[in-house]
Amino acid sequence: MKSPNPASNANLVAERQASLSRRLFLRGLGACMALPALESFSPLLGAPAKAAATTAAPVRMAFMQVPNGIIPGSWLPTGEAGTNFALSPTLQPFEKIRHELQVFSGLDDLSANAGADGGGDHARAGATFLTGVRIKKTSGADIYAGASIDQVVADKIGHLTRFRSLELSCEANNRKAGDCDSGYSCAYEYNISWRSPTQPLSPEVNPRMVFERLFGAGSPAQRAENLKRRQMDERSILDFVMEDASAINAKMNGRDRQKLDQYLTSVREIEQRIERAERMPIPKIDANTPAGLPTDAGEHIQIMLDMLFLAFQTDSTRIATVLLAKEGSDRIFPDIGVTGGHHTISHHRNNADTIAQIAKIDLWYTRQLAKFLEKMEAAKDVDGQSLLHNSMILYGSGNGDGNRHTHYDLPIMVAGAGGGGFKTGRYVKADGKPLTNLFLNMADHMGAQGIERLGDSTGRLKEAA
């Protein structure tokens, strides 16, 4: 047996001390709240050892799935591979942060192809998106997929944060069993994060529960009691937090004081937004809607992305997945004049008017994401870089052309340089490589060592190196 590495032990102790130090002064209603990473505590930050990135700050990654593919002609940039390209109509919302983008073409998820299994492209696209492993066709309990990249990386570095990973969903009706797509279990459509081939990680759909999970303490029953006490008390959670925050304010430098003030303000804003969303009337629909869910899809996505922002800013986790809507989602978008269900009209049969409607939906989703990315770009990390620069936010779908259920040339974009590991501000043509190859590059930039293969990967994506 090898002797313990003294340096590794020292790093682990420092990480635990950092975690404890940051909890000591943010207590409220029996809960511990985390602070943003601050320069004043930078010697205690636990960055992954030998991370491929050049930054001293932690690197974060998130995977966001959009359903039903896209309109390829409105998605792909124009121009040659490299920095001299023009953003497409669907990608226009990212103009302000294009210097942090990599837009990919030619990445495939061939594990989602029909083969001998016939129908079920949406279930296959969802369950293989982050695994690259062909799933078992079943509507019973004997589901079988593969471990997803977020969980493979979490196995390596998840111990560095309070939460090894965070799984979020903006799909209110989170079904866990039954037949959802041509003989495929609902588990395949409603979960993109898989701890093992038989263990999907059910995402949280209620933003209040996410907030209390991130910034609460104790068992679920204790958190519920904390919530009751907070609702009975007229003071905001921040009134408690400020008492402890003021105790260390004198020890902070000017930049840290400004960062703490911005952080506390953002927490208050999110708390108010959640409370406002809960007061909105819940429409009568033929489904059980968890209490606290916003009725507006855009509001739901924004609150969930705010939760992700806080989780990354406070280094509560460095790994996340966000299901913007399940594969096969038939969500309607009356606010942009689209009253047909997304999945229904995705089979447009080359009708120009219907294609224009789908392009509106594609643009609606990228506008939601752009708000989050601009917020990440505006937030400064401990090394002076933006939070976005030190992250990798992958956005895409396991379906390419939704009309034909193709699983090649997928719509894939990565925002953020991974702390300098990626060259950004460019259009990358991969020419028929597995999407999982890109995941191996991302794992490297997270400092997750020893991951040589994932699903159908054939090696690192050289075009992204």
N, C-alpha and C positions, 0 to 999 in steps of 0.2 A: 504494500500500500504506500502511495506517495505521501510525503509529509505535507501538511498544509502550507500554502504559500503565504509567508508573512505579509507581503505586499497586498495580496488579495484580502487577507483578514483585516488589514488596516483600512483598506478601501471600504469594506463592508461595515466596519464600525463607524467610519465617517459618514456613510450613507444613512445609517440608523440615527446617528446624532443629529444629522441635518433634518431628518424627518421629525424627530422629537422637538428640536429647537423651533421649528416653524409651527408646531402645534401649540406650544406653550402659551402663546399670547393671543390666540384667536379662539376663545371659548364663548359659547352662547347657547342658552337653553339646553345645556348638557351636551352640546355638540362641539366638535373641533372643526374649524375652517382653515383651509390651506391658503397660504400667501402666494403671490407670484414669485418666481425666482428673482432674487435680489442680489445686486453686486456685493452688498455688505456681508452676505453669507456665501459668496461664491467659493471659498476654499472648501466648503462642505458639500457642494453639489456633486451628485453621483453621476458623472457622465460615463457612458460605457467605455470600458478599456479597449484601446486599439480600434476605435471607431474609424471607418474609412474617411469620414468627414474631417475637415480641418478645424472645425470650431471647437471651443472649449465648452460651449453650451450643449445641453441635451438635444438630440434629434428626435422629432416626432413623426409619426406617419398615420394617415387615415385613408380608408377606402370607402368611396361613396358610390353606390349603385343606383343608376337611373333605369327605369323599366322600358321594355318594348323597343329597344333600339332607337335609331334616329333617322332623319332624312339625310343620307350621305352627302348629297349635293350642297346642302346648307351647313354641313359640319366641317368638311375637310378644308384646310387652308389652301390658298393658291400660291404657286411659286415652287421653287426647288427646295430640297432639303437644306437645312441650315438656318441662318438668321434672316435671310432675305425672303420673307413670306408675308402674306396678307391674311389677317384673321377673317374667317368666314362670317356670314350673318349670325349663325348660332353662337359663335365665339366672340362676337363684338363686345359683350359685357365685360370681357377680361382685358380690354385695351389698356386700362390703367396699370395693370400688373403683368403685361405681356413679357416683360423682362424676366419674370419668374416662372414662365411657362415652358413646358415641353408638350407639344401636340404630336401624337403618334399616329401613323397609319401602318397597315400591314401587320398588326398583331392579331393573333387568332386564338380562339377557344374551341378547338375541334372536338374536345370531349363532349361538347353539347350537341354535336350532330346526331341525327336520328338513328342512323345505322339500322339495325333490325328491330329497334324498339318502337318505331313509328312516331305518333304524335307525342307532344309533351315538351316542345322546344322551350317554353317559358320556365318550366321547372328545371330543366337541364341547364339552361343559361344561368339561372340564379344560383343553383347549388354547385356548379363547376367554376363560377366566376373567379373565386379566390382559391380554389383547390386544384384545378386542372385535372381532376379525377372523374372518370365516368361514373355516374350514379346508378344505383340499382333501381329498376322500375318496380315500384311497389306503392300501394296506398295504405299498407299496414304499418305495424310497428317495427318491421325489419328493415328500416332505412339503412342505407350504406352509401357514404360519399368519400370524403377524404379530409385530412386536416388542412385548414385554410392558412394562408401565409401569415395572417395576423397572429394566429395562435402558435404557429411554429416559431415566429420571432419572439412572442411572449414567453415561450418556454425558455428562451435564452436570456432575455433581459427584463422580463416582467417583474422580477424581484426588486428592481431598482426604484419602483414607485409604489404608492399606496394601493393602486389598482393595476393588475397586470395588463388589463385591456378594458375597453369600454365598448359596449354594443348598444347602438341606438337605432330606433326605427321611427319613421313618420307615417307608418301604415297602421291606422288605429285598430282595425279588425285583425288582430294577430292570431291567426289560426295555427294550431300545433298538430292537428291530426286530420285524417280524412283524405278524400281524393280531390285534389285541386286542379289537376291538369292531365287529362287523358291517362289516368291510372297511376299518376305520380302523387306521392304524399304531399300534403300542404307544407310539411316541414321543409321541403326543398325550395319552395317559393318564398317562405317567410323568414328564412335564415340564410345569411351569407357567411357567418362566422361559425366554424366547426372546430371544436376542441379535438375531436377524433372522428373517424369515419362514421361512428354511430352516435355521436354526441354533438348536436347543434347547440349553439349558445343563443338562447332566446333573447332578442333585444328588448330593451325597455322603450315603451312608447309614450309613457307619461312623463312630461318634463319635470313635474314636481318631484316625482320619485327619483329622477336622475339627480336633481338638485340636492335632495336629502341624502341620496347615496354618496354623492361627492363630498358634501359638507356636513353631514350628520354623524351620529355616533351610536353605537349599540345595535341591538337586534332590531328587526323590523317592527316589533311591538314597541320598543323604546322610541324608535323614530316617530311612530304614530303618536305616541304620548307627547313627544317634543313638539310635533306639529299642532296638537290641540292646545298646548300651553302657549305656543307662539301666536295662534289665532286669537286666544283670549287676551293676550297682552297687546296693548296698542302700539308698543314700540316695535320697530323693525328689528330684524336679526342683527343689523349693523350697529344698533345702539349698544348691544352687548359687545360686539366685536371691537368697537372703537375704544372701549375702556382699556382693553389689553393692548390694542395697537398703539395707543398714545404712550404706553409705558416704554416702548422701544423706539419711538419716533426720534428721540434725541440721539440715538446711536446710528441712525441712518444718514447716508450722504444725501445731497440734494436730489440727485436723480432717483434714488430709491424712494424718497418722500413723495415725489411726483408720481412715480409708478404705483405706490401704495394707494395714493388718492384716486388715481384712475381706476385701479382695481376695485376699490370699495364702491366707487360710483357705479361701475358696471354691474357689480353684484346687486346693488339696490335697484337698478333699472330692470334687471332680469327678474328679481323678486316681484316687482310691481307688474311686469308684463305677464307673469304666470298668474298672479292673482286676478288681473283683468281678464285673462283668457278663461279662467274658471267661472267668472261671473256671467259669461256669455251663455245664452240659452242653448241647450242641447236639442237638436232636431230629433223628432221621433223617426227612427229608422229600424229596420228589422235586424238589429245587431246590438249586442251589449257593448256600450262605449264606456271605457274606464273613466271614472271621475277625474276631472282636471284636464282633460284633453281639449285643446283649442278646436273650434269648429271650422276654422279657416285653415286650409292646407298650407298656404304661404306662411301664416303666423306660426303654425306648428313646426315647420322646417326651420324658421328663423330662431325660435326659442331653442330647439334642439342643437342647432349650430352654435348658439351662444353657450350652451352647456359644454359643448366640445371645446370652444375657445377657452373657457375657464379651466377646464380639465387640463388642457395643454399649458396654459399660462401659469397655473399653479404647480405644474409637474406632478399632478395627481396620477396621470397615466401618460404614456408616450405612444400608445397604440389604440386605434379605434376603428370601428366600422359603422357606417351610417346607411341604412336602407331608406332611401328617399321615398320609395314606393316599391311594393313587391313586384316581381316579374308578372306580367299579365294584368297589371293594375288597370282598372277601367275608370279611374278618377276623371271627373269632369272639371272644366276650367271656365266657369261662366264669367269670371272677372276679366278674361281676355277674349270673350266671345266664342269660346269653344264649348258647346253643349253636348257633343258626342263623347262617349267614353273613350279614353286614351287607347286601350287595347282594340276596341271595336274599330276605330277609324285608322289604326295603324296598318290595317290591311286595306290600303287605299286603292289598289287595283289601277294605279297610275292616273287616278282622277286628280286633276290639277287643284281643284278647290279643296279636296280633302288633304292633299299634300301640304297645301298652305296652312291648313288647320294644325296639322302635326308639327310643322315647323314653328308655329306659335308656341306649342307645348314645349318643344325642345329649347326654345329661347327662354321660356318662363323658368325652366329648371336652371339654366346657366345664369340667369339673373339672380336667382336665390343664392347660388354658390358664390357669385361675384361679391355680394355683400359681405359674406364671411371671409373671403380671401383678402378683400381690402382692409377689413378689420385686423386680420392677421399681419398684413403688411405694415399697418400703422403702429402695431405694438412692438416695442423694443425688447429684445432678449438680454440676458446677462452679459453677452459679449458685444452689445451695441448693434448687432444685426437685427433684422426684423424677425418676428416669430415665424413668419412665412418662409423666410430664407432658411431657417433652421428646421423646416418641416418638409414633408412630402405628402401632398394631398392628391390622391389618385381619384379621378372621376371617370366613370364609364359605364358600359353595359356589356353583358354577355351576349346580347343580340346586336348584330350589325344593322342590316336593313330589316326593319320590323315587318315590312310588307311580305318579305320572302323567308323570314326566319333564318337568316344567314348568321354564321358564327365565325366568320373570317373578316379581316379588315375592320376590327371593332372600333367604336369611338372611344378612344382613350386619351386622357390628358393628365399630366402631373404638374401641379403647381408647387413651387418651392424647390430649393436647391439641395435639401438634405444637409444643410450646414456646409455646403461647398462640394459635396460629393458629386452632384450633377452640374453639368453645364446647361444653363437655362436660356430662355429667349430664343428658342429654335423649334423648327419643324423637323421631326425625325421619321424617316421612312424605313420601316423594318423589313418590308418585303417578305411576309409570310413566316414570321417567327412566332412561337408560342408566347402568349401573354405572360405565362409563368416565368419566362426568362427575365422579363423586366422585374418581377418580384424578387428574384435572386439579387439583382443590383440593389434594390431597395433594402433588402435584409443586410447587405454589406454595409450600407451607409448608416444603418441603425446600430452597427457594432455587434450584430448577431453572427457569431463565428460558427463555422462548421456546417452550414446549410448548403449542401452541394446539389440538391435536387428537390423539386416540388412538382408533384403531379406529372404532367407531360413535358416538363422543361427539358431543354437540350443543352443548357449552359447559360452563362451570363449573356445579356443582350449587348453585343459589342457596339451597336449603334448608339447606345445610351451611356457608354463608358466615358 
